[in-house]
Amino acid sequence: QVQLVESGGGLVQAGDSLRLSCAASGRTFSNYAMGWFRQAPGKELDFVTAISWSGGSTYYADSVKGRFTISRDNAKNSVYLQMNSLKPEDTAVYYCAAGRIFTTSSRGYNYWGQGTQVTVSS
């Protein structure tokens, strides 16, 4: 089992930045690819970004490319999402996820955090 706890969400204005953190506990963190997904009210769960086990490879959704950066610190069992130039359409609950497969599909992730709310006002 892997337990994931997100933090860092909040209410910001368009153009601002936020940094989300996800702390993992349980099994060996470096054995897992990590992803961030988000779900806006009334919408499906969307892929945001993912990072490979060592951090050497990343994927980004087109909607966040150039604005968001994922990183991980295996020594601290943590993954981060730096979000810059936030837009109102980035408003969603953001979920951290861990899985054995490095993928953009939510089906590849076995463990999920409880989510953290990000609200961007215009």
N, CA and C of each residue as an Amber inpcrd file, in Angstrom:
protein
   366
   0.8330000  -1.1910000   0.0000000   0.0000000   0.0000000   0.0000000
   0.8710000   1.2450000   0.0000000   0.3810000   2.2530000  -0.6850000
   1.0130000   3.5630000  -0.6910000  -0.0400000   4.5740000  -0.2630000
   0.2970000   5.3740000   0.6990000  -0.6080000   6.4390000   1.1260000
  -0.0880000   7.7660000   0.5750000  -1.0120000   8.5590000   0.0500000
  -0.6520000   9.8270000  -0.5730000  -1.4530000  10.9550000   0.0520000
  -0.7850000  12.0330000   0.3870000  -1.4520000  13.1930000   0.9670000
  -1.0220000  14.4420000   0.2140000  -1.9970000  15.1020000  -0.4090000
  -1.7160000  16.3320000  -1.1370000  -1.8610000  17.5410000  -0.2140000
  -1.1650000  18.5900000  -0.5740000  -1.2930000  19.8620000   0.1390000
  -0.9080000  20.9930000  -0.8050000  -1.2650000  22.2150000  -0.4100000
  -0.8440000  23.3740000  -1.1810000  -1.9150000  24.0340000  -2.0100000
  -3.1150000  23.4550000  -2.0350000  -4.1750000  24.0780000  -2.8100000
  -4.6570000  25.3580000  -2.1550000  -5.5050000  26.0760000  -2.8650000
  -6.0410000  27.3090000  -2.3180000  -6.7400000  28.1350000  -3.3530000
  -7.0670000  29.3600000  -2.9590000  -7.7500000  30.3130000  -3.8340000
  -6.7440000  31.3680000  -4.2720000  -6.5880000  31.5050000  -5.5810000
  -5.6580000  32.4920000  -6.1280000  -6.3270000  33.2400000  -7.2710000
  -5.6770000  34.2850000  -7.7160000  -6.1840000  35.0440000  -8.8530000
  -5.4970000  34.5740000 -10.1390000  -6.1550000  34.8380000 -11.2410000
  -5.5780000  34.4920000 -12.5380000  -4.1950000  35.1330000 -12.6710000
  -3.2500000  34.3420000 -13.1610000  -1.8840000  34.8070000 -13.3170000
  -0.9740000  34.4600000 -12.1540000  -1.5600000  34.0700000 -11.0480000
  -0.7690000  33.7120000  -9.8670000  -0.1670000  32.3210000 -10.0130000
   0.6190000  31.9550000  -9.0150000   1.2580000  30.6430000  -8.9700000
   0.8730000  29.9020000  -7.6950000   0.9280000  28.5880000  -7.7820000
   0.7380000  27.7140000  -6.6280000   1.6680000  26.5300000  -6.7780000
   2.0650000  25.9770000  -5.6490000   2.8620000  24.7530000  -5.6640000
   2.1540000  23.7030000  -4.8380000   1.7780000  22.6290000  -5.4870000
   1.1650000  21.5060000  -4.7920000   2.2420000  20.5040000  -4.4020000
   2.0450000  19.8930000  -3.2680000   2.9400000  18.8390000  -2.8050000
   2.1350000  17.5740000  -2.5640000   2.7980000  16.4560000  -2.7210000
   2.1780000  15.1670000  -2.4360000   3.2080000  14.3320000  -1.6860000
   2.8830000  14.0070000  -0.4560000   3.7770000  13.2050000   0.3740000
   3.3140000  11.7650000   0.3600000   4.2560000  10.8660000   0.1260000
   3.9360000   9.4460000   0.0440000   4.5200000   8.6970000   1.2300000
   3.8170000   7.6720000   1.6390000   4.3220000   6.7850000   2.6750000
   3.9000000   5.3640000   2.3280000   4.6050000   4.4190000   2.9150000
   4.2880000   3.0240000   2.6280000   5.4360000   2.3630000   1.8970000
   5.1700000   1.9010000   0.7080000   6.1840000   1.1600000  -0.0490000
   7.2090000   2.1000000  -0.6700000   8.2210000   1.5370000  -1.2640000
   9.3380000   2.2960000  -1.7990000   8.8650000   3.2790000  -2.8610000
   8.9910000   4.5380000  -2.5460000   8.4550000   5.6020000  -3.4050000
   9.0690000   5.5720000  -4.7920000  10.3610000   5.3060000  -4.8650000
  11.0460000   5.3570000  -6.1560000  10.6390000   4.2250000  -7.0940000
   9.8570000   3.2930000  -6.6210000   9.3510000   2.2160000  -7.4720000
   8.1120000   2.6240000  -8.2600000   7.6190000   3.8260000  -7.9940000
   6.3540000   4.2500000  -8.5670000   6.5060000   5.4770000  -9.4560000
   5.8660000   5.4070000 -10.6060000   5.6410000   6.6100000 -11.3790000
   4.5580000   7.4170000 -10.6680000   4.6270000   8.7160000 -10.8260000
   3.6780000   9.5920000 -10.1390000   2.9550000  10.4770000 -11.1460000
   1.6970000  10.7060000 -10.8640000   0.9170000  11.5530000 -11.7520000
   0.0550000  12.5260000 -10.9800000  -0.3110000  13.5790000 -11.6770000
  -1.2980000  14.5380000 -11.1610000  -2.4780000  14.5360000 -12.1340000
  -3.6540000  14.4550000 -11.5660000  -4.8930000  14.5220000 -12.3270000
  -5.7630000  15.5980000 -11.6890000  -6.7590000  16.0480000 -12.4210000
  -7.6700000  17.0430000 -11.8490000  -9.0890000  16.7870000 -12.3280000
 -10.0190000  17.2300000 -11.5050000 -11.4230000  17.0820000 -11.8370000
 -12.1590000  18.3540000 -11.4770000 -12.7020000  18.9920000 -12.4950000
 -13.5080000  20.1890000 -12.2980000 -14.9450000  19.7640000 -12.0170000
 -15.7420000  20.6230000 -11.3900000 -17.1290000  20.2760000 -11.0720000
 -17.9030000  19.8620000 -12.3130000 -18.5530000  18.7140000 -12.2380000
 -19.3770000  18.2380000 -13.3380000 -18.6140000  17.6900000 -14.5260000
 -17.2930000  17.5730000 -14.3860000 -16.4700000  17.0880000 -15.5080000
 -15.7260000  15.8140000 -15.1240000 -15.1690000  15.1780000 -16.1380000
 -14.4260000  13.9530000 -15.9070000 -13.0450000  14.2430000 -15.3330000
 -12.4410000  13.1950000 -14.8270000 -11.0800000  13.2850000 -14.3340000
 -10.1370000  13.4580000 -15.5250000  -9.2770000  14.4620000 -15.4620000
  -8.3550000  14.7500000 -16.5590000  -6.9070000  14.5660000 -16.1300000
  -6.1190000  14.0530000 -17.0440000  -4.6800000  13.9610000 -16.8210000
  -4.0630000  15.3490000 -16.8690000  -3.1170000  15.5970000 -15.9680000
  -2.3860000  16.8700000 -15.9610000  -0.9190000  16.6450000 -16.3200000
  -0.2570000  15.7900000 -15.5540000   1.1640000  15.5630000 -15.7790000
   1.5970000  14.2950000 -15.0600000   2.7090000  13.7200000 -15.4980000
   3.2500000  12.5230000 -14.8550000   4.7650000  12.5630000 -14.9210000
   5.3790000  11.8460000 -13.9940000   6.8380000  11.7890000 -13.9320000
   7.2620000  10.3510000 -13.6920000   8.3340000   9.9580000 -14.3410000
   8.8050000   8.5780000 -14.2370000   9.4660000   8.3060000 -12.8950000
   9.8230000   7.0840000 -12.6740000  10.3150000   6.6170000 -11.3910000
  11.5410000   7.4170000 -10.9220000  12.4460000   7.6800000 -11.8320000
  13.6590000   8.4130000 -11.4650000  13.5090000   9.9200000 -11.6400000
  12.4490000  10.3260000 -12.3050000  12.2490000  11.7390000 -12.6030000
  12.8380000  12.1620000 -13.9330000  13.3750000  11.2190000 -14.6720000
  14.0270000  11.5620000 -15.9150000  13.1040000  11.8410000 -17.0850000
  11.8610000  11.4060000 -16.9650000  10.8970000  11.6210000 -18.0490000
   9.6060000  12.1830000 -17.4940000   8.9700000  13.0120000 -18.3010000
   7.7070000  13.6100000 -17.8870000   6.7330000  13.6560000 -19.0550000
   5.4580000  13.7030000 -18.7290000   4.3900000  13.9530000 -19.6840000
   3.5960000  15.1620000 -19.1770000   3.0770000  15.9330000 -20.1080000
   2.1980000  17.0480000 -19.7460000   1.0010000  17.0850000 -20.6890000
  -0.1430000  17.4260000 -20.1250000  -1.2970000  17.7210000 -20.9670000
  -1.0190000  19.0030000 -21.7330000  -1.5500000  19.0870000 -22.9380000
  -1.3100000  20.2780000 -23.7530000  -1.7960000  21.5460000 -23.0490000
  -2.8560000  21.4220000 -22.2770000  -3.4610000  22.5890000 -21.6330000
  -2.5670000  23.2100000 -20.5560000  -1.5770000  22.4570000 -20.0760000
  -0.7250000  22.9790000 -19.0000000   0.7380000  23.0930000 -19.4120000
   1.0440000  22.6130000 -20.5910000   2.4430000  22.6060000 -21.0540000
   2.9850000  24.0280000 -21.0810000   4.1640000  24.2040000 -20.5060000
   4.7770000  25.5220000 -20.4490000   4.3840000  26.3330000 -19.2330000
   3.3520000  25.8920000 -18.5190000   2.9140000  26.6170000 -17.3140000
   3.1200000  25.8000000 -16.0420000   2.9530000  24.4920000 -16.1560000
   3.0740000  23.6030000 -14.9980000   4.3680000  22.7920000 -15.1000000
   4.9500000  22.4980000 -13.9440000   6.1530000  21.6720000 -13.8910000
   6.0160000  20.6410000 -12.7820000   6.2280000  19.3920000 -13.1360000
   6.2110000  18.3230000 -12.1440000   7.6490000  17.9820000 -11.7700000
   7.8440000  17.6570000 -10.5150000   9.1660000  17.2250000 -10.0510000
   8.9650000  16.2520000  -8.8930000  10.0130000  15.5370000  -8.5710000
   9.9340000  14.6130000  -7.4550000  11.2580000  14.5980000  -6.7010000
  11.1620000  14.2690000  -5.4300000  12.3360000  14.1190000  -4.5820000
  12.1960000  12.7630000  -3.9090000  12.8810000  11.7770000  -4.4470000
  12.7310000  10.4170000  -3.9150000  13.2840000  10.2990000  -2.4950000
  14.2110000  11.1350000  -2.1390000  14.7390000  11.1060000  -0.7770000
  13.7120000  11.5910000   0.2340000  12.7840000  12.4230000  -0.2380000
  11.7400000  12.9610000   0.6400000  10.3870000  12.3110000   0.3770000
  10.3670000  11.3150000  -0.4980000   9.1060000  10.6190000  -0.8170000
   8.0140000  11.6020000  -1.2150000   8.3780000  12.5350000  -2.0610000
   7.4350000  13.5860000  -2.4120000   7.4730000  13.8990000  -3.9010000
   6.3320000  14.3360000  -4.3860000   6.2140000  14.8390000  -5.7460000
   5.5470000  16.2020000  -5.6750000   5.9290000  17.0720000  -6.6080000
   5.4740000  18.4550000  -6.5680000   4.8760000  18.8560000  -7.9090000
   3.9700000  19.8100000  -7.8440000   3.4150000  20.3980000  -9.0560000
   3.4800000  21.9020000  -8.9180000   4.4020000  22.4990000  -9.6590000
   4.5150000  23.9480000  -9.6950000   3.5960000  24.4680000 -10.7920000
   2.6590000  25.3070000 -10.4210000   1.6710000  25.8200000 -11.3650000
   1.8370000  27.3320000 -11.4760000   2.2010000  27.7790000 -12.6580000
   2.3800000  29.2140000 -12.9200000   1.3310000  29.6980000 -13.9130000
   1.1590000  30.9840000 -13.9550000   0.2150000  31.6060000 -14.8970000
  -1.1390000  30.9140000 -14.8490000  -1.6520000  30.7580000 -13.6650000
  -2.9080000  30.0360000 -13.5030000  -4.0620000  30.7540000 -14.1650000
  -4.9950000  29.9610000 -14.6660000  -6.1720000  30.4640000 -15.3680000
  -7.4220000  29.9590000 -14.6520000  -8.5330000  30.6510000 -14.8190000
  -9.7740000  30.1640000 -14.1890000 -10.1120000  28.7240000 -14.5830000
  -9.7720000  28.3370000 -15.8020000 -10.0770000  26.9670000 -16.2410000
  -9.1950000  25.9140000 -15.5810000  -8.2220000  26.3320000 -14.8060000
  -7.4300000  25.3950000 -14.0140000  -8.1190000  25.0300000 -12.7000000
  -9.2290000  25.6820000 -12.4110000  -9.9710000  25.3940000 -11.1880000
 -10.4460000  23.9480000 -11.1780000 -10.0860000  23.2300000 -10.1390000
 -10.4210000  21.8040000 -10.0440000  -9.9080000  21.2620000  -8.7130000
 -10.3110000  20.0390000  -8.4200000  -9.6620000  19.2830000  -7.3550000
  -8.4970000  18.5300000  -8.0050000  -7.3300000  18.6830000  -7.4290000
  -6.1280000  18.0630000  -7.9660000  -5.7680000  16.8370000  -7.1350000
  -5.5370000  15.7310000  -7.8450000  -5.2250000  14.4690000  -7.2020000
  -3.8200000  14.0130000  -7.5830000  -3.1250000  13.5300000  -6.6070000
  -1.8370000  12.8860000  -6.8000000  -2.0790000  11.3750000  -6.8910000
  -1.3230000  10.6940000  -7.7550000  -1.5210000   9.2650000  -7.9300000
  -0.1840000   8.5620000  -8.1270000  -0.1260000   7.3190000  -7.6990000
   1.0920000   6.5070000  -7.8240000   0.7730000   5.2040000  -8.5400000
   1.6690000   4.7950000  -9.4140000   1.4530000   3.5530000 -10.1340000
   2.7470000   2.9570000 -10.6380000   2.6880000   1.6900000 -10.9950000
   3.8730000   1.0040000 -11.5070000   4.1430000   1.3580000 -12.9610000
   3.1270000   1.8790000 -13.6410000   3.2360000   2.1750000 -15.0610000
   3.3600000   3.6740000 -15.2530000   4.2870000   4.0910000 -16.0740000
   4.4540000   5.5050000 -16.3980000   3.5440000   5.8070000 -17.5740000
   2.4070000   6.4360000 -17.2760000   1.3730000   6.6000000 -18.2810000
   0.5630000   7.8530000 -18.0250000  -0.1740000   8.2660000 -19.0540000
  -1.0880000   9.4040000 -18.8930000  -2.4930000   8.9350000 -18.5220000
  -2.7060000   7.6380000 -18.5160000  -4.0310000   7.0980000 -18.2200000
  -4.2260000   6.8890000 -16.7300000  -5.3770000   7.3250000 -16.2330000
  -5.6680000   7.1450000 -14.8100000  -5.7280000   5.6690000 -14.4360000
  -6.0100000   4.8140000 -15.4070000  -6.1080000   3.3810000 -15.1180000
  -4.7610000   2.7790000 -14.7590000  -3.6830000   3.4860000 -15.0450000
  -2.3590000   2.9810000 -14.7270000  -1.9160000   3.2600000 -13.3100000
  -2.7460000   3.9550000 -12.5530000  -2.3650000   4.3650000 -11.2070000
  -3.2210000   3.6370000 -10.1700000  -2.5410000   3.0570000  -9.2130000
  -3.2090000   2.2150000  -8.2390000  -3.5700000   2.9330000  -6.9450000
  -2.8410000   3.9810000  -6.6540000  -3.0100000   4.6690000  -5.3760000
  -3.2780000   6.1450000  -5.6270000  -4.2140000   6.6730000  -4.8480000
  -4.6690000   8.0460000  -5.0440000  -4.7390000   8.7820000  -3.7210000
  -4.4340000  10.0710000  -3.7650000  -4.6320000  10.9180000  -2.6080000
  -6.0750000  11.3730000  -2.5180000  -6.3470000  12.1600000  -1.5010000
  -7.7180000  12.6080000  -1.2570000  -8.0690000  13.8540000  -2.0730000
  -7.0740000  14.4790000  -2.6360000  -7.3070000  15.6530000  -3.4660000
  -7.1520000  16.9600000  -2.7130000  -6.7930000  17.9970000  -3.4450000
  -6.6890000  19.3360000  -2.8870000  -7.3280000  20.3100000  -3.8680000
  -8.1210000  21.2320000  -3.3500000  -8.8760000  22.1550000  -4.1910000
  -7.9920000  23.3180000  -4.6340000  -8.0340000  23.5880000  -5.9170000
  -7.4010000  24.7750000  -6.4810000  -8.4950000  25.5980000  -7.1510000
  -8.6200000  26.8350000  -6.7360000  -9.6130000  27.7310000  -7.3070000
  -8.9110000  28.9800000  -7.8160000  -9.1350000  29.2800000  -9.0900000
  -8.5070000  30.4330000  -9.7110000  -9.6090000  31.4180000 -10.1060000
  -9.5750000  32.5810000  -9.5230000 -10.5850000  33.5900000  -9.8250000
 -10.0960000  34.5000000 -10.9460000 -11.0440000  35.0100000 -11.6990000
 -10.6900000  35.8690000 -12.8490000 -10.5730000  37.3270000 -12.4520000
